Amino acid sequence: MNFRERVALVTGSTQGIGLAVAEVMARHGASIALHGLCSRDQGERQAEELGERWGVPVRFFAGDLSQADACAELVDDVTSAFGRLDVLVNNAGIQHTAALENFPVDRWDAIQAINLRAPFLLMRRALPIMRRQRWGRIVNIASVHGLVASVNKAAYCAAKHGLVGLTRVAALETARDGITVNAICPGWTATPILEPQIQARGEEKGLDREDAIRDLVVEKQPNALLMPPSWIGETVAFLCGEAAAGITGTAMPVDGGWTAQ
């Protein structure tokens, strides 16, 4: 794969899956719009290091995606800086776990805003650009919880199921425009968003961190692996490549067999 002429915006890409996606896309030659809520100094330092490592243009963009205006501004700023936008990876996400009857309304609203509304707003702004170019790739990082449910994850499951549905609608609406829209549904992956669940499992069962991870993972995922984020990055790159030009509207599990059960 060679993305030398492509510009990729990856939201939430200063850590976790987003950073892994940015690394893989940069390694394949894409110019990268790095995005996160870290300090500007930290973000620009990460952008500089990433660009030097792979010899591609990388710029950092801030923006609180819980704010509707910030989503449109992010797409506009990236397009202005690079002159085009070819790939949008909607990765930014937040999590909170609680029983349905105790779920805080403010946390519900925050999760819907970041995990579902922001991808909608970013796609809405990016699609006209991609249509004019007659080429575009949108990859939404959903979750295995966009396909199945788990207790105490009402808001997250609702948002990720919604993101899968949004992906399919967008794929149908762009099927003749040289654009593909797909979702990836990761299982247990080594990311910061998982840390509160690991800690809670350890406290609940009196386990050290490694045993807590294993106890959490094997409960649902047959391969018993806390998967590296790079696996998701490689899947994104595949979906953006020419070999995947005929793949659109999918919700691709990368879940160690979780949804095969």
Solvent accessible surface area in square Angstrom, and as a share of the most:
residue,aa,sasa,rsa
1,M,117,0.52
2,N,113,0.58
3,F,9,0.04
4,R,131,0.48
5,E,138,0.62
6,R,53,0.19
7,V,8,0.05
8,A,0,0.00
9,L,0,0.00
10,V,0,0.00
11,T,1,0.01
12,G,19,0.18
13,S,0,0.00
14,T,19,0.11
15,Q,105,0.46
16,G,18,0.17
17,I,22,0.11
18,G,0,0.00
19,L,49,0.25
20,A,14,0.11
21,V,0,0.00
22,A,0,0.00
23,E,39,0.17
24,V,7,0.04
25,M,0,0.00
26,A,1,0.00
27,R,101,0.37
28,H,35,0.15
29,G,3,0.03
30,A,0,0.00
31,S,13,0.08
32,I,0,0.00
33,A,0,0.00
34,L,0,0.00
35,H,5,0.02
36,G,4,0.04
37,L,133,0.66
38,C,32,0.19
39,S,67,0.43
40,R,125,0.46
41,D,104,0.54
42,Q,74,0.33
43,G,0,0.00
44,E,82,0.37
45,R,131,0.48
46,Q,35,0.16
47,A,6,0.04
48,E,105,0.47
49,E,88,0.39
50,L,2,0.01
51,G,12,0.12
52,E,130,0.58
53,R,128,0.47
54,W,82,0.29
55,G,58,0.56
56,V,10,0.06
57,P,82,0.52
58,V,20,0.12
59,R,126,0.46
60,F,13,0.05
61,F,20,0.08
62,A,44,0.34
63,G,18,0.18
64,D,57,0.29
65,L,5,0.03
66,S,32,0.21
67,Q,103,0.46
68,A,45,0.35
69,D,108,0.56
70,A,17,0.13
71,C,0,0.00
72,A,24,0.19
73,E,99,0.44
74,L,3,0.02
75,V,0,0.00
76,D,56,0.29
77,D,76,0.39
78,V,0,0.00
79,T,30,0.18
80,S,96,0.62
81,A,38,0.29
82,F,42,0.18
83,G,64,0.61
84,R,79,0.29
85,L,0,0.00
86,D,0,0.00
87,V,0,0.00
88,L,0,0.00
89,V,0,0.00
90,N,5,0.02
91,N,21,0.11
92,A,21,0.16
93,G,31,0.30
94,I,53,0.27
95,Q,33,0.15
96,H,59,0.27
97,T,56,0.33
98,A,22,0.17
99,A,34,0.26
100,L,130,0.65
101,E,145,0.65
102,N,106,0.54
103,F,22,0.09
104,P,49,0.31
105,V,113,0.65
106,D,97,0.50
107,R,78,0.28
108,W,91,0.32
109,D,80,0.41
110,A,27,0.21
111,I,0,0.00
112,Q,33,0.15
113,A,15,0.11
114,I,21,0.11
115,N,1,0.01
116,L,48,0.24
117,R,101,0.37
118,A,1,0.01
119,P,6,0.04
120,F,86,0.36
121,L,21,0.10
122,L,1,0.01
123,M,5,0.02
124,R,151,0.55
125,R,107,0.39
126,A,0,0.00
127,L,19,0.09
128,P,61,0.39
129,I,18,0.09
130,M,0,0.00
131,R,87,0.32
132,R,178,0.65
133,Q,47,0.21
134,R,142,0.52
135,W,32,0.11
136,G,0,0.00
137,R,7,0.03
138,I,1,0.00
139,V,2,0.01
140,N,0,0.00
141,I,8,0.04
142,A,5,0.04
143,S,7,0.04
144,V,2,0.01
145,H,7,0.03
146,G,3,0.03
147,L,56,0.28
148,V,51,0.29
149,A,78,0.60
150,S,22,0.14
151,V,127,0.73
152,N,71,0.36
153,K,14,0.06
154,A,28,0.21
155,A,0,0.00
156,Y,24,0.09
157,C,13,0.08
158,A,43,0.33
159,A,0,0.00
160,K,9,0.04
161,H,80,0.36
162,G,26,0.25
163,L,2,0.01
164,V,5,0.03
165,G,32,0.31
166,L,38,0.19
167,T,0,0.00
168,R,118,0.43
169,V,78,0.45
170,A,6,0.05
171,A,2,0.02
172,L,141,0.70
173,E,115,0.51
174,T,0,0.00
175,A,61,0.47
176,R,218,0.80
177,D,22,0.11
178,G,37,0.35
179,I,5,0.02
180,T,8,0.04
181,V,0,0.00
182,N,1,0.01
183,A,0,0.00
184,I,0,0.00
185,C,0,0.00
186,P,9,0.06
187,G,11,0.10
188,W,19,0.07
189,T,8,0.04
190,A,46,0.36
191,T,17,0.10
192,P,63,0.40
193,I,64,0.33
194,L,8,0.04
195,E,68,0.31
196,P,88,0.55
197,Q,23,0.10
198,I,6,0.03
199,Q,118,0.52
200,A,56,0.44
201,R,32,0.12
202,G,10,0.10
203,E,126,0.56
204,E,130,0.58
205,K,104,0.44
206,G,71,0.69
207,L,59,0.29
208,D,91,0.47
209,R,121,0.44
210,E,117,0.53
211,D,76,0.39
212,A,1,0.00
213,I,17,0.09
214,R,145,0.53
215,D,38,0.19
216,L,10,0.05
217,V,2,0.01
218,V,67,0.39
219,E,100,0.45
220,K,60,0.25
221,Q,2,0.01
222,P,77,0.48
223,N,52,0.27
224,A,32,0.25
225,L,90,0.45
226,L,46,0.23
227,M,3,0.01
228,P,52,0.33
229,P,27,0.17
230,S,49,0.32
231,W,111,0.39
232,I,0,0.00
233,G,0,0.00
234,E,68,0.30
235,T,21,0.12
236,V,0,0.00
237,A,0,0.00
238,F,80,0.33
239,L,1,0.01
240,C,0,0.00
241,G,3,0.03
242,E,119,0.54
243,A,93,0.72
244,A,0,0.00
245,A,50,0.39
246,G,78,0.75
247,I,47,0.24
248,T,50,0.29
249,G,20,0.19
250,T,48,0.28
251,A,16,0.13
252,M,51,0.23
253,P,63,0.39
254,V,27,0.16
255,D,11,0.06
256,G,23,0.22
257,G,26,0.25
258,W,16,0.06
259,T,47,0.28
260,A,92,0.71
261,Q,152,0.67
